[in-house]
């Protein structure tokens, strides 16, 4: 627990230097786009095949290794989740240079990028890329701890652990060889053992870079503790539920946890089935190398930056973590971290918007039976955040709805100029009216009945929420909008069944495997993400499938461009495959879109006002369109499963046997085509063409469907 | 009042549905095509190639021959799943009169006579027109004019049968006189309505050329007055046998076509 206490002390002393900009919305890439983001996948793996030609691996294994590692890398780099040129990545790169000051060759090869993930993690690839996560940057307590993590990853690269791990697995799992007599369990343990040995080796070599740079040895051990508690929030503080209450309104005790689960400190877990050794063993291995405390002259926590500069950067990481929490629908995690950050940034607009968004998100997801997104498993949670998980898990749909609307309206008072907040308020109230009966909500405090002696029924636990809006009803604006929302909703219910109306519109689409909804027309310009092609041939190895997919994808992208022109739809492709067409500006826009899509995907196209929507208006204005299109094609093939019954029947009756053989030997194909267009202004899906049918991939057929999709979009031209 | 509101809503919904109706995309925007189509099939018992009597010895044709019909089609795509075709076709075929000797049995009061052992195969020329409706199957991923379809067709055939240059043995049963002689019953005309159903698949070669392969099952009938020659000795019998032959002739066909989209 010591490192955590230290973290609290450190964070509380540096508040005066906090400098996250007031207009922060999200982190962006900057500077020239690195080659890693520009180079085509095919170029990357071909280059690796040439470079690895002298490896011990067979030719096929060299290809497999190059394709698989590059595919993973390429997908990550181009998926909109990795930052470059931003303050965090720049800092990590500077730190890397510092660590490698005496290792020129490595310095020229290695580079660091930041992954927008809240997990505490870092890893290096065979291509010389080191990834660090926002979670790691947000949680390490000082520069020294980050430096050790980077040094550890440098060692992994320097020792080619990824390649050797692949070679080792090939050897262990091959049918012949010295491991052939082992059963699956023994082979699995052997694989993990090799991985743990690699970690020890990396820990040991990391010391060279780390100590050369002058960092404190003690911070290695503290850093291990941070990794051990990587699942915890950035800080331990008690969550304040008082902000939801006032003099007259109190949350029922039933929803507040009595005592929280203590934080475990198990350094010596059984690591036999883990890829990493347990923390105790790692600490011991370091002690064996260098001693247990600040032996020698090294004692620095900060070498490259000052503590204030480091804190500023860490704040940025922690702010961006809020975005990630919300994108994943982890509103509880976000709310907790917002409260932590509000200590140093009490009136920050981003935090305010985020907090209100979390309440709206919980309101929506609880009503859509998706509560598990943010509230499941509070029993497994440790520390102060458990109180919030408990609250979210116990609070029923009606309570979440009432509390969310109440809090959003109370907190947004005086923020009527903020279009995002105003929209959120409206959406929240609308959602309340659709999910909570009007007569549940009281407009004035009930009088206490002292006259009757009759025994009353025990009040329900949720009844505390009835008076939630009494104070708000004194606000004329709220009262008017509340009445309007409930009035609209009543009329809608009485006049027609909304569901039936939707069914009518889609009646055209009741064909198995084919679902179309042409809700947009006259669309002649839209933002577009490069089409994706997936060739999934289960008869072939994964690397072969990926190579075919890549080749066909390039062709599909080219044809899509031509067909859109033919149908009169201008495409603004944000992730153009040609390196010369790529720019940081476009990549940033692409990231905004990808983040929005990720957030939207949690709600499966249901009417939802997502947090990332606030970043879309600039894009709509910049590109002059309200629409975003995505498209993918997949061709799936597998061998037909053997049918013994048909075999016997056809063999006995003889004549059908050739037909049986044809049927049995013929592989099964399925082609999927998806074309979806989002209305960015409304934040909803406006158009889709989804098809799945038993067929091989035929370019003419896909051309025809692609043209049709574009044609339907622009049909009023 | 509620009924009025619901009726108004229904009307509005139908207007909305009309507005949302998909437009026809055709193949990359092209919704018409002209095609050349070849219908083929195996034929047994009758020759496909007509021949004069002096070109054949008796029944020298193979028992199996490949029939062929050449057809020109114009197709228009009316929706993304429906195509209407009009067509015209031609073929030249024949028959073995040895299967048809009964029609030449002449029952005159003076005695019976008959032609038999025919040498040569009469020329039969068929010109036909027709319409076809293709229904593309959405669940198979079809989008007119590409993909899997079923087709229903109706063809109007006009057969011209040239009974000349046929050499046959001629027997007068009353006198027991046997001769071999050329007969000439002139040109007969016969009309026949064929209805058929097909399954097929269309694929693209290029942005303008598409090809189509499939199989047709057909049958037909001839209405009263479809046969307009009355010179044969046993006219009704000939008509009956000819109809039987044409029905068999049109029973199964395989086809392939190549179309130009515009």
Interface residues (C-beta under 8 A of the other chain):
Chain A: X495 X496 X501 X504 X505 X508 X511 X512 X513 X514 X516 X518 X519 X521 X563 X566 X567 X671 X673 X691 X693 X694 X695 X698 X699 X700 X701 X703 X704 X705 X707 X708 X711 X712 X715
Chain B: X5 X6 X9 X13 X16 X17 X19 X20 X22 X23 X25 X27 X28 X29 X80 X138 X139 X140 X141 X143 X146 X147 X203 X204 X205 X210
